[in-house]
Amino acid sequence: DLHLESALESDTAPLTGPASSLWELGPALRWMRDPTRGGLATTLNELTVRTGLTVRLDEEAIPVRREVAGA
């Protein structure tokens, strides 16, 4: 019930083409995620949980459209 008034449109697109080029990596390809489904934070959280690594983000460097930030 956000009642957003914006011309915001989805910018999602199929990833089959770009992702299929990675299949040649075989077992070396160990992890792929689409952050448009659960968000960047969820994707990075999954990465840190699986690898034990730490991620530090520079919030100012993440491009977010004004309409999205407003929501």
C-alpha positions in Angstrom: 0.0 0.0 0.0 2.7 2.5 -0.9 0.6 4.4 -3.4 3.6 5.5 -5.4 3.1 8.2 -8.0 6.0 7.9 -10.5 6.8 7.1 -14.0 9.1 4.4 -12.7 9.3 1.3 -15.0 11.0 -2.0 -14.6 14.4 -2.3 -16.2 14.7 -6.1 -15.8 15.7 -8.2 -18.8 16.5 -11.8 -19.4 20.0 -12.9 -18.4 20.1 -16.1 -20.4 22.4 -14.7 -23.0 25.0 -13.1 -20.7 24.9 -16.0 -18.3 25.2 -18.7 -20.9 28.7 -17.5 -21.8 29.8 -18.3 -18.3 28.8 -22.0 -18.5 32.1 -22.7 -20.3 33.8 -22.2 -16.9 32.3 -25.5 -15.8 33.0 -26.3 -12.1 35.0 -23.1 -11.8 31.7 -21.2 -11.9 30.6 -21.5 -8.3 28.1 -18.7 -7.6 25.6 -16.6 -9.6 22.8 -14.4 -8.3 20.4 -11.8 -9.9 20.2 -8.9 -7.4 17.1 -7.6 -9.1 15.1 -10.4 -7.4 16.1 -9.9 -3.7 18.2 -6.7 -3.8 21.8 -6.0 -3.6 22.0 -6.4 0.2 20.4 -9.9 0.1 22.8 -11.0 -2.7 25.9 -9.7 -0.8 24.6 -11.3 2.4 24.4 -14.7 0.6 27.9 -14.2 -0.7 29.4 -13.5 2.7 27.6 -16.4 4.4 28.8 -18.9 1.8 32.4 -17.6 1.6 33.1 -16.2 5.1 34.3 -13.0 3.4 33.4 -9.5 4.5 31.9 -6.9 2.1 32.2 -3.2 2.5 30.0 -0.9 0.4 30.5 2.7 -0.6 26.9 3.8 -0.6 27.6 6.9 -2.6 29.0 4.7 -5.5 25.8 2.6 -5.9 23.6 4.1 -8.6 20.0 4.5 -7.4 17.5 6.5 -9.3 15.7 9.3 -7.4 12.3 7.6 -7.9 13.6 4.4 -6.4 15.3 6.1 -3.5 12.1 7.9 -2.7 10.2 4.6 -2.4 
